Amino acid sequence: MHHPRIKLALATLSLLAPLTPFAAGQGAAVSAPPVAARKPVVDTYHGVKVEDPYQWLEKGDDPEVRRWLQGETAYTRALLDKLPSREAIRARLTTLLSHESAAHFALWQRGGTLFALKSQPPKQQSFLVVLPSVEDPSTARVLVDPMALDPSGRTTIDFFVPSLDGKKVAVSLSKDGTESGDVTVYDVATGKPLPGESVPRVNGGTAGGSLTWNADGTGFFYTRYPRGEERPPEDRDFFQQVYFHELGTPTAQDTYELGKGAPRIANYALSTSEDGAYVMAILGNGDGGEYALYLRPQKGTWTQLSRFEDKLVSAGFGQDGALYALSRQDAPRGKVLRIPLATPSLDKATVFIPQAEASIDGLLATATRLYVTEQLGGPMRMRMVGLDGKDLGQVPTQPVSSVGRPTRLGGDDVLFGSTSYLEPTSVYRYSAGDGTLTKTALGRTSPVDTSRVRVERVMCTSKDGTQVPLNLLYAEGTKRDGNNPTLLTGYGGFNVSLSPSFHVLSFAFIEQGGVVAVANLRGGSEFGEAWHTQGSLTKKQNVFDDFHACARLLVEKKWTKPARLAIEGGSNGGLLMGAALTQHPELFRTVLAHVGIYDMLRVELTPNGQFNTTEYGTVKDPGQFQALYAYSPYHHVKDGTKYPSVLFTSGENDPRVDPFHSRKMVARLRAATRSKRPVLLRTNDMGHGLGTPLSETIAEEVDVHAFLFNELGMKYRPVSR
């Protein structure tokens, strides 16, 4: 099942956020932060005058902004570098994050060859390998290693796509967290790049990027941003289209395929049927979850299969001459349509799997069956349906776990990853013939003993009565005496679900006596499209109410108290942090806000902010403006309020959330707060977090945890194991 890419990174516990290059011990003796001047600006929206005293901080290249930012960095380093137990914390987190057990992900079999991205500390970046055996990872052959191309560790693989015969692979590489990826084609047998085969800016931080090969591997369809003077500078991150590149020809001669007349905020996901007969393009209208499907025979022209209003959200090719599409038309939890490729039309579609209790997340068609992954409010499962419509039961996965996208192995056998709160991702082989599930050697081992950690799932009642799941992780024997240091995280947006996942740094907190809480908020996909829409556009406040209900329950049930409650989130989850601390400042002791959005009235002036309008709304619409203004964190900071301590992080090269949000929020919050608690800004020259080198990830987490432990009054106890 090919899903268009979610462009706002998930913010779960211990988010690997952008990191600063500064090392501990470099901080000077700085006693006070720089003062950001108030420069009154008034903007008018639909007759409403809105003051914006720190709008000048939006100009990242302005010398005055750079001087202020340098002062902020010096002040932040001075405070963070003198926090207690830094070196003990550094030692523990380095052990956890440098665990040498390899992870294999993005598995893809083509032409009998199995490809994967491999992550193996102390390597700074993941690298592309070929796997002759799923039982012996040591046989892996490295195809593309970003560290060999760039020893600085600042180059990363955005994505890769093998040709149908597995003899060539197209790889997108970007630098410095920009996500601006150029594609190079490699020969799989030799590992060498094909001479002259480089296509610029296939991937980007706004519309993402995608690529798919033609039947015989002589060329590929790819996403193309405007080049040169085709568009004015302000349009060069927009108007993505689909082009075709024939190997051996200059990319300037690539031919247009699709996209004229599409929205300015178009983004595409491309795929090819296993036999190479058809190519599919899924057009996304920004990031709000609206999609249109286009189909093209290899020797033919594009036809539009669905429109945004038809609510087909994804599709995959069957091996029986049909297309299987996930539809949410009159089925918010999803139904599967079967569309004959001989006569591809919604008029010819039949309901293959009707809507049921679980929410359908995705599907994969193999020789004689469909594998269907489903959401159960956070936990997931995978079931099977024969192409004859017969129910074939479930794949026997763990009851409270996540299930990754399966990979075809041949026939009806598949590989897939699965993880839980207490176990790192394992890669399983499901053999359809005898129904056996086998754990392969491709999964990770855990650097911590989780046998004494308990997982509990409770329900919280939101403001409007909605029941919101909250997942708790804590050490066996933890007392509910209202005194446990607790870290609550959430996301709530873009149809992204926070399914069970193993976050090793959760245990760095739990082993110090902490409780970790993960909220399944509206705005995600945990209970289908209705759950998403109840937390988007003008209903976004529901997300913040859900989060407040979770925090309130933690206090009422005596898991913790406000003086020992911290919250963390990033990106869209950073917006959640901003709303939580401005709406309920009395409820939290400290806030960890990574690469977040805080000025909801000016976010759409940035390139990726325009893609977000289909999720958040636009100030151009009076009703949506009122909703945005009603919760915009920057505009709801109140002078004289006792705010919690806050650590903001941002990346100067972030293509998804402009760092001006963090700059403005820090300036406004620090000027307003009446508490003596610190408000810190930690910035860097990377991006949104993707492609961050391992060494900088460790440096970031040392700062975050030293700050967190100190603010919650936790005396760090060194852990030897």
Salt bridges, closest charged atoms under 4 A:
ASP43 OD2 - ARG602 NH1 3.62
ASP52 OD2 - ARG602 NE 3.92
ASP52 OD2 - LYS664 NZ 3.05
GLU58 OE2 - ARG602 NE 2.59
GLU58 OE2 - LYS664 NZ 2.78
GLU64 OE1 - LYS39 NZ 2.65
GLU72 OE2 - ARG670 NH1 2.44
ASP81 OD1 - ARG77 NH2 2.77
GLU87 OE1 - ARG90 NE 3.45
ASP145 OD2 - LYS123 NZ 2.27
ASP176 OD1 - ARG154 NE 2.72
GLU179 OE1 - ARG5 NH2 2.79
GLU179 OE1 - ARG656 NH2 2.55
GLU197 OE1 - HIS245 NE2 2.67
GLU229 OE1 - ARG236 NH2 3.34
GLU230 OE2 - ARG224 NH2 2.78
ASP235 OD1 - ARG264 NH1 2.47
ASP237 OD1 - ARG201 NH2 2.93
ASP254 OD1 - HIS245 ND1 2.71
GLU257 OE1 - ARG296 NE 3.02
GLU274 OE2 - ARG408 NH1 3.13
ASP287 OD2 - LYS7 NZ 2.95
GLU309 OE2 - ARG307 NH1 3.49
ASP310 OD1 - ARG307 NH2 3.31
ASP320 OD2 - ARG338 NH2 3.30
GLU374 OE1 - ARG381 NE 2.66
GLU374 OE2 - ARG383 NE 2.57
ASP412 OD2 - ARG369 NE 3.87
ASP413 OD2 - ARG429 NH2 3.47
ASP464 OD2 - ARG522 NH1 2.87
GLU476 OE1 - ARG452 NE 3.46
GLU476 OE2 - ARG454 NH2 2.50
GLU511 OE2 - ARG92 NE 2.79
GLU511 OE1 - ARG721 NH2 3.91
GLU529 OE2 - HIS532 ND1 3.04
ASP546 OD1 - ARG522 NH2 2.83
GLU556 OE2 - ARG552 NE 3.56
GLU568 OE2 - HIS594 NE2 2.84
GLU586 OE2 - HIS584 ND1 3.86
ASP599 OD1 - HIS635 NE2 3.90
ASP599 OD2 - LYS664 NZ 2.70
GLU615 OE1 - HIS532 NE2 2.88
ASP639 OD1 - ARG668 NH1 2.93
GLU652 OE1 - ARG66 NH1 2.75
GLU652 OE2 - ARG663 NH1 3.56
ASP654 OD2 - HIS688 ND1 2.75
ASP685 OD1 - ARG154 NH2 3.45
GLU696 OE2 - ARG154 NH1 3.93
GLU700 OE2 - HIS594 ND1 3.75
GLU700 OE1 - ARG682 NH1 2.74
GLU701 OE1 - HIS705 ND1 3.45
ASP703 OD2 - ARG77 NH1 3.04
ASP703 OD1 - ARG86 NH1 2.63
ASP703 OD2 - ARG682 NE 2.73
GLU711 OE1 - ARG589 NH1 2.90
